[in-house]
Amino acid sequence: MLLFAFGDFAFNLYWQSIMLFLLFYYTDALNLPIGLAATIYMVASVWDGIANFTAGVLVDRRQASFRYGAFIVAGAVPLGLSFALVYLPPVGASFIGVASVLVAHLLFRTAYAAINVPYLAMSARISPDSNDRAFVAGMRMLFGTAASVVVALGTIPLGRWLTGSGAAQAYLAAAVIFALVGASILVWVGATYREAAKIERPLPSSLKAALLSLAGNRAFVALNAAMMAMIVAVTVLGKSVLYYFKYLLNDPEAGQLALASMGVVSAIAIPLWMLAGRFVGLRTLWLIATALAMFGLSAFAMIDVRTPFGMQLFLVIMQTIIVGLHFTFWAMLPNTIEFGELKTGLHVEGTVFGVAALLQRIAIGIATAILGWSFASAGYVANVRQSAETLGAMRETVALVPLFFLALSSIAMVFNPLGRGTHRRIVGELSGETPA
């Protein structure tokens, strides 16, 4: 299980690079206009959601004969190559160059979805036990956090050391190294993967049947409704960090340090949330985490934080809570598969992760739009001193929008039927046994 979870380190070498550096690479290394760069990124993100959904559907259609381990091995090298292509300088100038950048990005998103969705589906087969799945989810997050630190701290220094330059060639060199490491890890994970939960039960006959099964799966619907509201909340908060430090606290460097500190504290907090989940259950854990986050945001709304250190402390505390929500979602998602099977008679596996990934991307888009529209309506203009009214409205957005969506998230989770011990009983019923 630990080796399987290590695969997330490889995936996050790619994903964190795309999230942290790619837009900056487009604008500051390739000199693309920011509007054009953002459009390319947005198109690729929309395609990413479609590709994830498609991959999930295909996994379900081939579920009975699908060899997950062999597929991960076969796709590891193409994924690594497509990632390196993303950082390849444009082929040609003008339209041809822009087209080559977009095509490379779309190829990577497609390859990533094709391998990552089966990998996520494998987490439902690594063990039928909900505690084991929670352990895998927690370790995946730890390895993913480790990869984000490696990418954040290593991309520029590694690229400069290899090329002696800080330009586009440095990003490409770092990408090649990450691709080699990531592909090697995924080949290892795929070659050593063994299923502990064999699936020999009814599979969906069509996409319509799979989607109808998900629609009738109250655990899946409630969990993903809670997830979408949570993602909107944490995305608005996370994307506002640099704006807050630059314009409200006049200390942008402290904002960068805050982001780094949030990454480090995640690695410390995850094992604690894993342990707490074993004692109180995952649904209760979600409600506890949302209550704590709402308390923190309420305090922030009432207390005017005027120092960089005070804001850093607030964000570190919030990140400690938020990582518990991410852990709980990924620990609960595989358990919705058996719940749906018991209620609908169909074992829908790949579509569960494909639809969840699609909904996650939609939530990120909604959050980005809310933040942008709120700041724009407040009169925000980049790189100028903001008025007192604008700063006040920006601060209200940072505090109240996440607070509102976290409240929605907790309400949605109340309707989730997967209480403590429920999944174990479901597995026992499906296997014809009475769990101890």
C-alpha positions as CSV (number, residue, x, y, z in Angstrom):
1,M,0.0,0.0,0.0
2,L,2.9,2.4,0.8
3,L,4.5,1.7,-2.6
4,F,1.2,2.2,-4.4
5,A,0.7,5.6,-2.6
6,F,4.3,6.6,-3.7
7,G,2.9,6.8,-7.2
8,D,1.3,10.2,-6.1
9,F,4.8,11.6,-5.7
10,A,5.4,11.0,-9.4
11,F,2.0,12.4,-10.5
12,N,2.6,15.5,-8.3
13,L,6.0,16.2,-9.8
14,Y,4.0,16.9,-13.0
15,W,0.9,18.4,-11.5
16,Q,2.5,20.8,-9.1
17,S,4.9,22.0,-11.8
18,I,1.8,22.8,-14.0
19,M,0.1,24.5,-11.1
20,L,3.0,26.5,-9.8
21,F,5.2,27.4,-12.7
22,L,3.5,26.9,-16.1
23,L,1.6,30.2,-16.4
24,F,4.7,32.1,-15.2
25,Y,6.8,30.2,-17.7
26,Y,4.4,31.2,-20.5
27,T,4.6,34.9,-19.6
28,D,8.1,35.4,-18.3
29,A,10.1,32.8,-20.2
30,L,8.2,32.6,-23.5
31,N,7.1,36.3,-23.4
32,L,3.5,35.4,-24.3
33,P,0.9,38.1,-23.4
34,I,-0.7,37.2,-20.1
35,G,-4.2,37.2,-21.7
36,L,-3.2,34.7,-24.3
37,A,-1.3,32.6,-21.8
38,A,-4.3,32.5,-19.4
39,T,-6.5,31.6,-22.3
40,I,-4.3,28.7,-23.3
41,Y,-4.3,27.5,-19.6
42,M,-8.0,27.8,-19.3
43,V,-8.7,25.8,-22.5
44,A,-6.3,23.1,-21.3
45,S,-8.1,23.1,-17.9
46,V,-11.5,22.6,-19.5
47,W,-10.1,19.8,-21.7
48,D,-8.6,18.3,-18.6
49,G,-12.0,17.9,-17.0
50,I,-13.4,16.3,-20.2
51,A,-10.4,14.0,-20.5
52,N,-10.8,12.8,-16.9
53,F,-14.5,12.1,-17.4
54,T,-13.8,10.2,-20.6
55,A,-11.0,8.2,-19.0
56,G,-13.3,7.2,-16.2
57,V,-16.0,6.0,-18.6
58,L,-13.5,3.9,-20.6
59,V,-12.1,2.3,-17.4
60,D,-15.6,1.2,-16.5
61,R,-16.3,-0.3,-19.9
62,R,-13.1,-2.3,-19.8
63,Q,-13.3,-3.0,-16.0
64,A,-13.6,-6.8,-16.2
65,S,-10.5,-7.3,-18.2
66,F,-8.6,-4.1,-17.4
67,R,-5.0,-4.8,-16.2
68,Y,-4.3,-1.7,-14.1
69,G,-0.6,-2.4,-13.3
70,A,0.3,-3.1,-16.9
71,F,-1.5,0.0,-18.1
72,I,0.4,2.3,-15.7
73,V,3.7,0.8,-16.9
74,A,2.8,1.3,-20.5
75,G,1.6,4.9,-20.0
76,A,4.5,6.1,-17.7
77,V,6.9,7.0,-20.5
78,P,4.4,8.7,-22.8
79,L,3.2,10.8,-19.8
80,G,6.8,11.8,-19.0
81,L,7.5,12.7,-22.7
82,S,4.3,14.8,-22.9
83,F,5.3,16.7,-19.7
84,A,8.7,17.6,-21.2
85,L,7.0,18.8,-24.4
86,V,5.0,21.3,-22.3
87,Y,8.2,23.1,-21.5
88,L,9.6,22.9,-25.0
89,P,10.0,26.4,-26.5
90,P,7.5,27.1,-29.3
91,V,8.1,25.6,-32.8
92,G,8.0,28.7,-35.0
93,A,6.7,32.1,-34.4
94,S,3.3,33.8,-34.2
95,F,0.3,31.5,-34.7
96,I,2.3,28.4,-35.3
97,G,4.3,28.9,-32.1
98,V,1.2,29.6,-30.0
99,A,-0.5,26.5,-31.6
100,S,2.5,24.3,-30.7
101,V,2.3,25.5,-27.0
102,L,-1.4,24.7,-26.8
103,V,-1.1,21.3,-28.5
104,A,1.7,20.3,-26.1
105,H,-0.4,21.3,-23.1
106,L,-3.4,19.4,-24.4
107,L,-1.3,16.3,-25.1
108,F,0.0,16.4,-21.5
109,R,-3.5,16.9,-20.0
110,T,-4.8,13.9,-22.1
111,A,-1.9,11.7,-21.1
112,Y,-2.2,12.7,-17.4
113,A,-5.9,11.9,-17.3
114,A,-5.4,8.6,-19.1
115,I,-3.0,7.4,-16.4
116,N,-4.1,9.2,-13.3
117,V,-7.8,8.2,-13.5
118,P,-6.9,4.4,-13.6
119,Y,-4.4,5.0,-10.8
120,L,-7.2,6.6,-8.7
121,A,-9.5,3.8,-9.5
122,M,-6.8,1.3,-8.3
123,S,-7.2,2.8,-4.8
124,A,-10.6,1.0,-4.6
125,R,-8.9,-2.3,-5.4
126,I,-5.8,-2.0,-3.3
127,S,-7.9,-3.1,-0.3
128,P,-11.6,-3.6,0.5
129,D,-11.1,-2.2,4.0
130,S,-12.0,1.5,4.6
131,N,-9.1,1.9,7.1
132,D,-6.6,0.7,4.6
133,R,-8.1,3.0,2.0
134,A,-7.8,5.9,4.4
135,F,-4.2,5.0,5.1
136,V,-3.5,5.0,1.3
137,A,-5.3,8.4,0.9
138,G,-3.2,9.9,3.7
139,M,0.1,8.6,2.4
140,R,-0.8,9.7,-1.1
141,M,-1.3,13.2,0.2
142,L,2.0,13.0,2.1
143,F,3.9,12.0,-1.0
144,G,2.1,14.6,-3.1
145,T,3.1,17.3,-0.5
146,A,6.7,16.1,-0.7
147,A,6.6,16.4,-4.5
148,S,5.2,19.9,-4.3
149,V,8.1,21.0,-2.0
150,V,10.6,19.4,-4.4
151,V,9.0,21.2,-7.4
152,A,8.7,24.6,-5.6
153,L,12.3,24.6,-4.3
154,G,14.0,22.6,-7.1
155,T,12.7,23.8,-10.5
156,I,14.7,27.0,-10.9
157,P,17.9,25.9,-9.1
158,L,18.0,22.6,-10.8
159,G,17.4,24.1,-14.3
160,R,20.0,26.7,-13.8
161,W,22.6,24.2,-12.5
162,L,22.0,22.0,-15.6
163,T,21.9,24.8,-18.2
164,G,23.7,27.7,-16.6
165,S,20.6,29.8,-17.6
166,G,17.4,31.0,-16.0
167,A,15.5,31.2,-19.3
168,A,13.2,28.7,-21.0
169,Q,16.0,26.1,-21.3
170,A,16.2,25.9,-17.5
171,Y,12.5,25.0,-17.2
172,L,12.9,22.4,-20.0
173,A,15.9,20.8,-18.3
174,A,14.1,20.6,-14.9
175,A,11.1,19.1,-16.7
176,V,13.2,16.4,-18.3
177,I,14.6,15.5,-14.9
178,F,11.2,15.4,-13.3
179,A,9.9,13.3,-16.2
180,L,12.7,10.7,-15.8
181,V,12.0,10.4,-12.1
182,G,8.3,10.4,-12.5
183,A,8.3,7.8,-15.3
184,S,10.6,5.5,-13.3
185,I,8.4,5.6,-10.2
186,L,5.2,4.9,-12.2
187,V,6.9,1.9,-13.9
188,W,7.9,0.6,-10.5
189,V,4.4,1.1,-9.0
190,G,2.7,-0.5,-12.0
191,A,5.0,-3.5,-12.0
192,T,4.5,-4.2,-8.3
193,Y,0.8,-3.5,-8.1
194,R,-1.4,-6.4,-6.8
195,E,-5.1,-6.3,-6.3
196,A,-6.5,-7.2,-2.9
197,A,-10.2,-6.6,-3.8
198,K,-11.2,-8.7,-6.8
199,I,-14.3,-7.4,-8.6
200,E,-16.6,-10.1,-9.8
201,R,-19.9,-8.3,-9.6
202,P,-22.3,-6.6,-12.1
203,L,-20.7,-3.8,-14.2
204,P,-22.6,-1.0,-16.0
205,S,-23.7,-1.9,-19.6
206,S,-23.4,1.7,-20.9
207,L,-22.4,5.2,-20.0
208,K,-26.1,6.0,-19.3
209,A,-26.3,3.1,-16.9
210,A,-23.1,4.2,-15.1
211,L,-24.3,7.9,-14.8
212,L,-27.8,6.8,-13.6
213,S,-26.0,4.6,-11.0
214,L,-24.0,7.5,-9.7
215,A,-27.1,9.7,-9.7
216,G,-28.8,7.1,-7.4
217,N,-25.7,6.9,-5.2
218,R,-26.5,9.2,-2.3
219,A,-23.1,8.8,-0.8
220,F,-21.4,9.8,-4.0
221,V,-23.7,12.8,-4.6
222,A,-23.5,14.1,-1.1
223,L,-19.7,13.7,-0.9
224,N,-19.1,15.5,-4.2
225,A,-21.5,18.3,-3.4
226,A,-19.6,18.8,-0.1
227,M,-16.3,18.6,-2.1
228,M,-17.3,21.2,-4.7
229,A,-18.4,23.7,-2.0
230,M,-15.1,23.0,-0.1
231,I,-13.0,23.4,-3.2
232,V,-14.6,26.8,-4.0
233,A,-13.9,27.9,-0.4
234,V,-10.3,26.9,-0.3
235,T,-9.5,28.0,-3.8
236,V,-10.8,31.5,-3.1
237,L,-8.8,31.6,0.1
238,G,-5.6,30.2,-1.6
239,K,-5.7,32.4,-4.7
240,S,-6.2,35.5,-2.6
241,V,-3.0,35.1,-0.6
242,L,-0.6,37.0,-2.8
243,Y,-3.1,39.8,-3.4
244,Y,-3.7,40.2,0.3
245,F,0.0,40.4,1.2
246,K,0.8,42.7,-1.7
247,Y,-2.1,45.2,-1.5
248,L,-3.4,45.0,2.1
249,L,-0.1,44.3,3.9
250,N,2.4,45.8,1.4
251,D,4.7,42.8,1.8
252,P,4.6,40.4,-1.2
253,E,7.7,38.4,-0.1
254,A,5.9,37.5,3.1
255,G,3.1,36.1,1.0
256,Q,5.4,33.8,-0.8
257,L,6.8,32.6,2.5
258,A,3.2,32.0,3.7
259,L,2.6,29.7,0.7
260,A,5.7,27.7,1.4
261,S,4.8,27.4,5.1
262,M,1.3,26.2,4.1
263,G,2.9,23.4,2.1
264,V,5.2,22.3,5.0
265,V,2.4,22.3,7.6
266,S,0.3,20.0,5.4
267,A,2.9,17.3,5.7
268,I,2.8,17.6,9.5
269,A,-1.0,17.7,9.7
270,I,-2.0,14.8,7.5
271,P,-0.9,12.0,9.9
272,L,-2.8,13.7,12.7
273,W,-6.0,13.8,10.5
274,M,-5.4,10.1,9.6
275,L,-5.3,9.1,13.2
276,A,-8.3,11.2,14.1
277,G,-10.3,9.6,11.3
278,R,-9.8,6.1,12.8
279,F,-11.3,7.3,16.1
280,V,-14.3,9.4,15.0
281,G,-15.0,8.3,11.4
282,L,-14.6,10.2,8.2
283,R,-18.0,11.9,8.0
284,T,-17.6,13.2,11.5
285,L,-14.1,14.3,10.7
286,W,-15.3,16.4,7.8
287,L,-17.9,18.1,10.0
288,I,-15.3,18.8,12.7
289,A,-12.9,20.3,10.1
290,T,-15.5,22.5,8.5
291,A,-16.6,23.7,11.9
292,L,-13.0,24.6,12.8
293,A,-12.4,26.3,9.5
294,M,-15.6,28.3,9.8
295,F,-14.6,29.4,13.3
296,G,-11.2,30.6,12.0
297,L,-12.8,32.5,9.1
298,S,-15.3,34.1,11.5
299,A,-12.5,35.2,13.7
300,F,-10.6,36.6,10.7
301,A,-13.7,38.5,9.6
302,M,-14.0,40.2,13.0
303,I,-10.3,40.8,13.7
304,D,-8.5,43.2,11.3
305,V,-5.1,41.4,10.7
306,R,-2.6,44.1,9.9
307,T,0.8,42.4,10.2
308,P,2.3,39.9,7.8
309,F,3.2,37.5,10.7
310,G,-0.4,37.6,11.9
311,M,-1.7,36.7,8.4
312,Q,0.9,34.0,8.0
313,L,-0.2,32.5,11.3
314,F,-3.8,32.6,10.3
315,L,-3.1,30.9,6.9
316,V,-1.0,28.2,8.5
317,I,-3.8,27.4,11.0
318,M,-6.3,27.3,8.1
319,Q,-4.1,25.1,6.0
320,T,-3.8,22.7,8.9
321,I,-7.6,22.4,8.9
322,I,-8.0,22.4,5.1
323,V,-5.7,19.5,4.5
324,G,-8.0,17.4,6.7
325,L,-10.9,18.1,4.3
326,H,-8.8,17.0,1.3
327,F,-7.7,13.8,3.1
328,T,-11.3,13.0,4.1
329,F,-12.6,13.4,0.6
330,W,-10.0,11.1,-1.0
331,A,-10.5,8.6,1.8
332,M,-14.3,8.5,1.4
333,L,-14.5,8.6,-2.4
334,P,-13.6,4.9,-3.0
335,N,-16.1,3.8,-0.3
336,T,-18.9,5.3,-2.3
337,I,-18.3,2.6,-5.0
338,E,-19.6,-0.2,-2.7
339,F,-22.4,1.9,-1.4
340,G,-23.6,2.6,-4.9
341,E,-23.3,-1.1,-5.8
342,L,-25.4,-2.1,-2.9
343,K,-28.1,0.4,-3.7
344,T,-28.1,0.1,-7.6
345,G,-26.7,-3.3,-8.2
346,L,-23.9,-1.9,-10.4
347,H,-20.2,-1.7,-9.6
348,V,-19.2,1.7,-11.1
349,E,-15.5,2.4,-10.5
350,G,-13.7,4.5,-13.1
351,T,-16.7,6.8,-13.7
352,V,-16.7,7.6,-10.0
353,F,-13.2,9.1,-10.2
354,G,-13.7,10.6,-13.6
355,V,-16.8,12.5,-12.6
356,A,-15.3,13.5,-9.3
357,A,-12.3,15.0,-11.2
358,L,-14.6,16.8,-13.6
359,L,-16.6,18.3,-10.7
360,Q,-13.4,19.4,-9.0
361,R,-12.2,21.3,-12.1
362,I,-15.6,22.9,-12.4
363,A,-15.4,24.0,-8.7
364,I,-11.9,25.5,-9.3
365,G,-13.3,27.4,-12.3
366,I,-16.2,28.7,-10.3
367,A,-13.9,29.8,-7.4
368,T,-11.6,31.7,-9.8
369,A,-14.5,33.5,-11.4
370,I,-16.0,34.5,-8.1
371,L,-12.6,35.9,-6.9
372,G,-12.0,37.8,-10.2
373,W,-15.5,39.2,-10.4
374,S,-15.5,40.2,-6.7
375,F,-12.2,42.0,-7.0
376,A,-13.2,43.6,-10.3
377,S,-16.5,44.9,-8.8
378,A,-14.6,46.3,-5.9
379,G,-12.5,48.4,-8.3
380,Y,-9.3,46.4,-8.2
381,V,-6.6,47.5,-10.7
382,A,-3.3,45.6,-10.8
383,N,-0.1,47.2,-9.7
384,V,-1.6,50.4,-8.3
385,R,-2.4,51.5,-4.8
386,Q,-6.0,50.4,-4.1
387,S,-8.6,52.7,-2.4
388,A,-9.7,52.0,1.2
389,E,-13.1,50.9,-0.2
390,T,-11.5,48.4,-2.6
391,L,-9.3,47.0,0.1
392,G,-12.2,46.5,2.4
393,A,-14.2,44.7,-0.3
394,M,-11.3,42.5,-1.1
395,R,-10.9,41.6,2.5
396,E,-14.6,40.8,2.8
397,T,-14.3,38.4,-0.2
398,V,-11.4,36.6,1.4
399,A,-13.4,36.1,4.6
400,L,-17.0,35.7,3.7
401,V,-17.0,33.8,0.5
402,P,-15.1,30.8,1.9
403,L,-17.2,31.0,5.1
404,F,-20.4,30.7,3.0
405,F,-19.2,27.8,0.9
406,L,-17.8,25.9,3.9
407,A,-21.3,26.2,5.5
408,L,-22.8,24.7,2.3
409,S,-20.2,21.9,2.4
410,S,-21.0,20.9,6.0
411,I,-24.8,20.8,5.2
412,A,-24.1,18.5,2.2
413,M,-22.0,16.2,4.3
414,V,-24.8,15.8,6.9
415,F,-26.8,14.0,4.2
416,N,-24.0,11.6,3.4
417,P,-25.1,8.1,4.6
418,L,-21.5,6.8,5.1
419,G,-21.2,7.0,8.8
420,R,-18.6,5.2,10.9
421,G,-18.7,1.5,10.3
422,T,-21.2,1.7,7.5
423,H,-18.8,0.8,4.7
424,R,-17.6,-2.3,6.6
425,R,-21.1,-3.5,6.9
426,I,-21.7,-2.9,3.2
427,V,-18.6,-4.9,2.2
428,G,-19.8,-7.7,4.4
429,E,-23.3,-7.7,2.7
430,L,-21.8,-7.7,-0.8
431,S,-19.5,-10.6,0.0
432,G,-22.2,-12.5,1.8
433,E,-20.4,-12.3,5.1
434,T,-21.3,-10.6,8.4
435,P,-18.4,-8.3,9.3
436,A,-17.0,-8.5,12.8
